[in-house]
Amino acid sequence: MPWSRIISGVIAIALALSSTLLGGWYFTIAIAIIVFLGQQEYFNLVRARGIAPAAKTTIFVSLILLAICTLESSLADALMPIAGTFICFYLLFQPKFATIADISASIMGLFYVGYLPSYWVRLRNLDSTNIIGNLPFGGFWPKNWNEILTQGNLDALPQGLTFTVLTFFCIWAADIGAYTIGKFFGKTRLSDISPKKTVEGAIFGITASVIVAVAGAYFLPLPYSLITGLTLGLLIGIASLLGDLTESMLKRDAGVKDSGQLIPGHGGILDRTDSYIFTAPLVYYFVTLILPLLR
């Protein structure tokens, strides 16, 4: 693995964990930067196909969506139809007649790189009332670090923080496992969409996600930790893989190798975050809908 890829990966992990720990607007701003850059890359891919989307309007309403998720997440879903209507309204009154492709690409940009990533903000904000907001911009700092560090009482941390970090760990395990096994032992091509991906790498990546999730479910602790961890790990591992393949499909259709060149050794923002797009909604609804039933 090139050193540029390793160094940029370590820096990205450090920034992700720092903003996740602080929460509040720190985490929202970090996600907003990713969404802003990711949507620019997405719309560049769209323009490569001769499509003229409502890029600026879509980016603007996506950032508003993230802010609403931070202020009052229950209103976030109500913004989606309003945002879609606003985008269509904008396209209808352009000097050049908008096409079906223009409208579809704009709505897809809102959903794929705006709405779905907003679930990271919702997930991180779960159970945030259990910690004290003693930093500017709504930053949170746990009251009982000594208890957490000395006794390993992870249950004392807010639910949103623990599940966000656990999801990150599962995705990282899946990515590293799939990359390593696929590179050295992979022989069976997984899909023509991404020729370098192998069945062996995909299976090991999902398995790595399951192992991390089961360990996390045990230490948190979660009810029926083995079954809960197995289910959560499968969801994250499969969603991570599908996110990667979806972005590969977009790049293949646009005729490019990478979505951008922003991150040394990794390509663009979408190249680095494609595994995260579909995972957050699944984990959020797993925590809010499935776990209460198990308890």
Sequence and secondary structure as in RCSB ss.txt:
>XXXX:A:sequence
MPWSRIISGVIAIALALSSTLLGGWYFTIAIAIIVFLGQQEYFNLVRARGIAPAAKTTIFVSLILLAICTLESSL
ADALMPIAGTFICFYLLFQPKFATIADISASIMGLFYVGYLPSYWVRLRNLDSTNIIGNLPFGGFWPKNWNEILT
QGNLDALPQGLTFTVLTFFCIWAADIGAYTIGKFFGKTRLSDISPKKTVEGAIFGITASVIVAVAGAYFLPLPYS
LITGLTLGLLIGIASLLGDLTESMLKRDAGVKDSGQLIPGHGGILDRTDSYIFTAPLVYYFVTLILPLLR
>XXXX:A:secstr
  HHHHHHHHHHHHHHHHHHHH HHHHHHHHHHHHHHHHHHHHHHHHTTT    HHHHHHHHHHHHHHHHH GGG
HHHHHHHHHHHHHHHHHTSSS   HHHHHHHHHHHIIIIITTHHHHHHHTTTGGGSB  SGGG  B S HHHHHH
H  GGGS HHHHHHHHHHHHHHHHHHHHHHHHHHH  SEEETTEEEEEHHHHHHHHHHHHHHHHHHHHHTT TTH
HHHHHHHHHHHHHHHHHHHHHHHHHHHHHT S S SSBTTTBSHHHHHGGGTTHHHHHHHIIIIIHHHH 
